[in-house]
């Protein structure tokens, strides 16, 4: 793809206290579940592959309606050509999501009478435009200060590049041409017009979409060069009735990527939680994230994963291979060079009042591994006939209470309800005869 120099911004119309227990183990265990984007009814996703000033951005959306009603408006600083835009593979976003999703792992206590470790642990949506005659379009453009700079098709998308002299004219033009844009668009469009930016407008070509055989719209991908490393989100708030979730997969040969104009924090991780959460992991993670989001003032970005693409421990999905990474936008790999790609997964839940600025990023040389990892630790279920085993049984009650307290603090769930779930679940799963003596 042809590089676009001087790209200032691309607008996607989309969208804790950290409770860490001391580790008695390394990054290992049995992966049993993950918290991927399917947990959220509406979650936009973007892949940003960047080295130096060059970026390849893949934009996905959470549009779930009839494709004939889909359209997006993306501010860009130059008139884009057809070869500068392409349609991406949605499976690549699914692969990155699965690989980097927060995960649940299981451990099993060894025989306390054996030689193993006796530790019990610590605890812009809108309608597609109606057809308009060329004469009407020219009249609208002249009267409203809107010019169609170029038009082309990519895959199932018909694309216009517009320029505008003032935001009210652009807003009026979009409405007259069938785009149901939200009230207040003019106010947020104005800063981009002042920067002399153009507007990338894409709608679905129904004939091409039907030929494609896809059931859902595929992502759009662009390549550009710019010293500014950013992702605008302001216009996405116009469509929102509540807060929005945005997952950004940042791929770099250097290390972790952070947001510099908002706090970037790690989600609570490495916590040991009660066994019954195995059947409620999705509910647990949503409640835990909401609690952390609120505790951090609702204006922080969360790192959910940071790891070298060459491996994972434990793996919730296999790392992407070189061909998949190329489809994700990674352009710096050469044959035989391996997979020099570090992935940072950022989760941003935002509203217009808490995130009034676009997201500004920076690469760092920090290659420290991190993952959102939540731990189930099963008690030993065999026969116990030693002094160490008796001590192990006595301290289990303390461990279970710490797990209950941890879960309550992470999620805001009622501690009494948590305690009520724990004995029955544990007794059922472990069938431990001494359990009745531990729990009242």
C-alpha positions in Angstrom: 0.0 0.0 0.0 1.1 3.5 -0.8 2.2 5.4 2.3 0.3 8.5 3.2 2.7 11.2 4.5 1.6 13.8 7.0 -1.4 11.9 8.4 -2.5 13.9 11.4 -5.5 11.9 12.5 -7.9 9.2 11.6 -11.2 9.3 13.3 -13.0 6.1 13.9 -16.7 6.7 14.4 -17.1 4.2 17.2 -17.1 4.0 19.4 -8.8 -0.2 41.3 -7.2 -0.6 43.5 -5.1 -3.4 42.2 -5.5 -6.4 44.5 -2.4 -8.5 43.9 -1.7 -11.6 45.9 1.9 -12.7 46.4 2.8 -15.4 43.9 3.7 -18.9 45.1 4.0 -20.0 41.4 5.3 -18.8 38.0 3.4 -18.1 34.9 2.0 -21.5 34.3 -1.1 -23.5 35.0 -4.0 -24.8 32.9 -5.9 -22.3 30.8 -9.6 -22.8 31.2 -11.4 -19.6 30.0 -10.9 -16.2 28.5 -12.6 -12.8 28.6 -12.7 -11.7 25.0 -14.7 -9.0 23.3 -17.8 -11.2 23.0 -18.5 -10.2 26.6 -19.6 -6.7 25.5 -22.6 -6.0 23.4 -20.8 -3.1 21.7 -17.0 -3.1 21.5 -15.1 -1.4 18.7 -11.7 -2.8 17.9 -8.6 -1.4 16.1 -5.2 -2.8 15.2 -2.3 -0.3 15.1 1.0 -1.7 13.7 3.7 0.9 14.0 7.5 1.2 13.5 9.1 4.7 13.6 6.6 7.1 11.9 5.0 4.5 9.8 1.6 3.1 10.8 -0.9 0.6 9.4 -4.3 1.0 11.0 -7.1 -1.6 10.8 -10.5 -0.3 11.8 -13.3 -2.7 12.8 -16.7 -1.7 14.0 -19.5 -3.3 16.1 -22.3 -2.6 13.6 -25.0 -5.1 14.0 -27.9 -3.8 11.8 -28.7 -4.2 8.1 -25.6 -3.5 6.0 -27.6 -1.2 3.7 -28.0 1.2 6.6 -24.2 1.3 7.4 -22.0 4.3 6.7 -18.9 5.8 8.4 -17.2 9.2 8.2 -13.5 9.4 8.8 -11.5 12.7 8.8 -8.2 12.4 6.8 -5.7 15.2 5.9 -5.3 14.3 2.2 -7.2 13.0 -0.7 -6.8 9.2 -0.5 -6.4 7.0 -3.6 -7.8 3.6 -4.1 -4.4 1.9 -3.6 -4.0 3.5 -0.2 -7.0 1.6 1.3 -7.9 -2.0 1.4 -10.3 -4.4 3.1 -8.9 -6.4 6.0 -9.6 -10.0 7.2 -11.9 -10.0 10.2 -10.4 -13.3 11.4 -7.2 -11.5 12.2 -8.9 -9.3 14.7 -10.5 -12.4 16.2 -7.1 -14.1 16.4 -5.6 -11.1 18.2 -8.6 -10.9 20.6 -8.3 -14.6 21.5 -4.5 -14.5 21.9 -4.5 -11.4 24.2 -7.8 -11.9 26.1 -7.6 -11.9 30.0 -7.7 -15.5 31.1 -8.7 -17.9 33.9 -6.2 -20.6 34.9 -6.4 -23.6 37.3 -3.9 -25.0 39.8 -4.2 -28.1 41.9 -2.7 -28.4 45.3 -0.2 -31.3 45.7 -0.4 -33.9 48.3 0.5 -32.2 51.6 2.0 -35.4 52.8 4.2 -35.7 49.7 7.3 -33.9 48.6 5.4 -31.2 46.6 4.9 -27.5 47.4 2.8 -27.4 50.6 1.9 -23.7 50.2 -1.8 -23.1 50.1 -1.2 -19.7 48.5 -2.3 -16.2 49.2 -4.9 -15.3 48.8 -20.7 6.9 12.9 -23.6 4.7 12.7 -26.4 5.9 10.5 -28.4 5.2 7.4 -26.6 4.7 4.1 -27.2 7.7 1.7 -30.1 7.6 -0.7 -29.3 7.8 -4.3 -29.1 11.4 -5.6 -28.7 12.7 -9.1 -25.3 14.1 -10.2 -26.9 17.5 -10.8 -28.4 17.6 -7.4 -25.1 16.6 -5.8 -23.2 19.3 -7.6 -25.8 21.9 -6.5 -25.6 20.8 -2.9 -21.8 20.9 -3.0 -21.7 24.4 -4.4 -24.2 25.8 -2.0 -22.9 24.2 1.1 -19.2 24.5 0.5 -18.7 20.7 0.1 -16.6 19.3 -2.7 -16.3 15.6 -3.8 -12.6 15.3 -4.3 -12.5 11.7 -5.4 -14.5 8.5 -5.4 -13.6 4.9 -5.6 -14.6 1.4 -4.5 -12.7 -1.1 -2.3 -14.2 -4.5 -1.8 -17.8 -4.0 -0.7 -17.4 -0.4 0.1 -18.1 2.7 -2.0 -15.9 5.6 -0.8 -16.1 9.4 -1.3 -13.4 11.8 -0.2 -15.0 15.2 0.7 -13.7 18.6 1.5 -15.7 21.2 3.3 -15.3 24.9 4.2 -17.4 24.9 7.3 -19.0 22.3 9.6 -22.6 23.4 9.2 -22.4 23.0 5.5 -20.9 19.5 5.8 -23.5 18.5 8.4 -26.3 19.7 6.1 -24.8 18.0 3.0 -24.6 14.7 4.9 -28.2 14.9 6.1 -29.5 15.9 2.6 -27.7 12.9 1.1 -29.3 10.5 3.6 -26.8 10.2 6.4 -28.6 10.2 9.7 -25.9 11.8 11.7 -26.5 12.6 15.4 -27.3 16.1 16.6 -24.2 18.1 17.6 -22.0 16.8 14.8 -21.2 20.2 13.5 -19.5 21.2 16.8 -17.1 18.3 16.7 -16.5 18.4 12.9 -15.4 22.1 13.1 -11.9 21.4 14.6 -11.1 19.0 11.8 -12.3 21.4 9.1 -10.1 24.2 10.6 -7.1 21.8 10.1 -8.1 21.6 6.4 -8.8 17.9 6.7 -10.8 15.9 4.2 -13.5 13.4 5.0 -13.4 9.8 4.1 -17.1 8.6 3.7 -17.7 4.9 3.2 -21.0 3.1 2.6 -21.8 -0.5 1.5 -22.2 -1.5 -2.1 -25.0 -4.1 -1.6 -24.2 -5.9 -4.9 -20.5 -6.3 -4.0 -21.4 -7.3 -0.5 -23.6 -10.1 -1.7 -20.9 -11.3 -4.0 -18.4 -11.4 -1.2 -20.2 -14.1 0.7 -19.6 -12.5 4.0 -22.3 -12.1 6.6 -20.7 -9.2 8.4 -18.8 -6.1 7.2 -15.1 -6.5 7.0 -12.6 -4.0 8.5 -11.0 -1.2 6.6 -7.2 -0.8 6.6 -5.0 2.2 5.8 -1.3 2.9 5.8 0.3 6.2 6.5 3.3 8.0 8.0 3.2 10.6 10.7 5.2 11.7 13.7 2.0 12.0 15.6 0.8 8.7 17.0 -2.8 9.0 17.9 -6.3 7.6 17.5 -9.2 10.1 17.6 -12.4 9.0 19.3 -14.4 12.2 19.9 -17.0 11.9 17.2 -17.7 8.4 18.3 -19.3 9.8 21.4 -22.1 11.4 19.4 -23.7 8.0 18.7 -23.3 6.8 22.3 -26.2 6.5 24.8 -23.8 5.3 27.5 -20.1 4.6 27.9 -18.3 2.7 25.0 -15.7 0.0 25.0 -12.7 0.3 22.7 -10.1 -2.5 22.4 -6.8 -1.4 20.7 -4.2 -4.0 19.7 -0.9 -2.1 19.4 1.9 -4.0 17.5 5.5 -2.8 17.8 9.0 -4.2 17.3 10.1 -2.1 20.3 8.0 -2.9 23.4 4.8 -1.8 25.2 2.7 1.1 24.0 1.0 3.5 26.4 -1.5 6.3 26.2 0.3 9.6 27.2 -2.6 12.0 27.7 -4.6 9.7 30.0 -3.4 7.4 32.7 -2.5 3.9 31.6 -2.8 1.4 34.3 -2.8 -2.4 34.5 -6.0 -4.2 35.2 -6.0 -6.1 38.5 -4.3 -9.5 37.9 -2.7 -12.5 39.5 -5.6 -12.8 41.9 -6.8 -16.1 43.5 -10.6 -16.3 43.4 -13.2 -18.9 44.5 -13.7 -22.0 42.4 -17.3 -21.2 41.6 -16.1 -18.3 39.3 -15.2 -21.0 36.8 -18.8 -21.1 35.8 -19.3 -17.3 36.0 -16.1 -16.0 34.5 -17.7 -13.7 32.0 -19.9 -12.1 34.7 -16.8 -11.9 37.0 -14.7 -10.1 34.5 -17.3 -7.6 33.5 -18.0 -6.7 37.2 -14.2 -6.6 37.9 -13.5 -4.3 35.0 -16.4 -2.0 35.9 -15.2 -1.8 39.5 -11.6 -1.0 38.4 -12.9 1.6 35.9 -14.9 3.3 38.6 -12.1 3.2 41.1 -9.7 4.8 38.6 -12.0 7.8 38.0 -13.5 6.5 34.7 -10.7 8.3 32.8 -7.9 5.7 32.6 -6.9 3.2 29.9 -6.3 -0.4 31.0 -3.5 -2.7 29.9 -5.1 -6.2 29.6 -2.1 -7.9 28.0 1.5 -7.1 27.0 3.6 -9.9 25.6 6.0 -10.9 22.9 4.2 -12.5 20.0 6.7 -15.3 20.0 5.1 -17.1 22.9 2.5 -17.0 25.8 2.2 -18.6 29.2 -0.5 -19.9 29.6 -1.8 -19.6 26.1 -5.5 -18.8 25.5 -4.8 -19.1 21.7 -1.7 -19.8 19.6 0.5 -16.8 18.7 -0.1 -15.4 15.2 2.2 -16.7 12.5 4.1 -14.4 10.2 1.4 -14.4 7.5 -1.3 -13.6 10.0 0.9 -10.8 11.4 1.4 -9.4 7.9 -2.4 -9.3 7.4 -2.6 -7.5 10.8 -0.4 -4.8 9.3 3.0 -5.8 10.5 5.3 -4.6 7.8 8.8 -4.9 9.4 9.2 -8.7 9.3 11.5 -10.2 6.8 11.9 -13.9 5.8 13.9 -15.6 8.5 13.7 -12.7 11.0 11.3 -14.5 13.3 8.3 -12.7 14.9 9.7 -9.6 16.4 6.4 -8.2 17.4 5.3 -7.0 20.9 1.6 -6.7 21.4 -0.1 -4.4 23.9 -3.8 -4.8 24.4 -5.4 -1.6 25.7 -9.0 -1.5 26.9 -10.6 2.0 27.0 -14.1 2.6 28.3 -14.9 6.1 27.5 -17.6 8.8 27.6 -17.5 12.4 26.2 -17.0 14.0 29.6 -14.3 11.7 30.8 -12.4 11.4 27.5 -12.6 14.8 25.9 -9.4 14.4 24.0 -8.3 12.0 21.3 -5.9 9.2 22.3 -2.2 10.0 22.1 0.2 7.0 22.2 3.9 6.5 22.7 6.1 3.4 22.2 8.3 2.4 25.0 11.3 0.0 25.3 9.5 -1.8 28.2 9.3 -5.5 27.3 8.0 -6.6 30.6 5.3 -9.3 30.3 1.9 -8.8 31.7 -1.5 -10.5 31.4 -4.8 -10.3 33.1 -4.8 -13.7 34.8 -7.2 -15.0 37.4 -6.5 -18.1 39.4 -8.5 -21.0 40.7 -6.7 -23.2 43.1 -8.2 -26.6 43.9 -7.6 -28.1 47.3 -6.0 -31.5 47.5 -8.8 -34.1 47.4 -7.0 -37.3 48.4 -6.6 -39.0 51.8 -4.5 -37.1 54.3 -2.6 -39.0 57.0 0.3 -36.8 58.2 1.0 -33.9 60.5 1.6 -31.5 57.6 -1.7 -32.6 56.1 -3.5 -31.6 59.3 -1.9 -28.2 59.2 -2.9 -27.8 55.5 -6.5 -28.6 56.4 -6.6 -26.0 59.2 -5.2 -23.1 57.0 -7.5 -23.8 54.1 -10.3 -21.9 55.8 -8.1 -18.8 55.9 -7.4 -19.2 52.2 -11.0 -19.6 51.3 -11.9 -16.4 53.3 -9.1 -14.5 51.5 -10.5 -15.6 48.2 -14.0 -14.5 49.2 -12.7 -11.1 50.3 -10.6 -10.7 47.2 -13.6 -11.5 44.9 -15.8 -9.0 46.8 -13.2 -6.2 46.5 -12.6 -6.9 42.8 -16.2 -7.0 41.8 -18.3 -5.3 44.4 -20.3 -8.5 44.8 -21.9 -9.1 48.2 -19.5 -11.0 50.5 -22.3 -13.0 52.2 -23.6 -14.3 48.8 -20.0 -15.2 47.8 -19.5 -17.1 51.0 -22.8 -19.0 50.5 -21.7 -20.1 47.0 -18.2 -21.3 48.1 -18.8 -24.2 50.4 -21.5 -25.9 48.3 -19.5 -25.5 45.1 -16.2 -26.6 46.7 -17.8 -29.6 48.5 -19.5 -30.7 45.3 -16.4 -30.4 43.2 -13.8 -31.8 45.7 -16.0 -34.1 47.9 -13.8 -33.3 50.9 -15.0 -34.9 54.1 -13.3 -32.3 56.3 -15.1 -29.4 54.6 -18.0 -29.4 57.0 -15.5 -28.7 59.8 -14.1 -25.7 58.0 -17.3 -23.9 57.1 -19.9 -23.1 59.7 
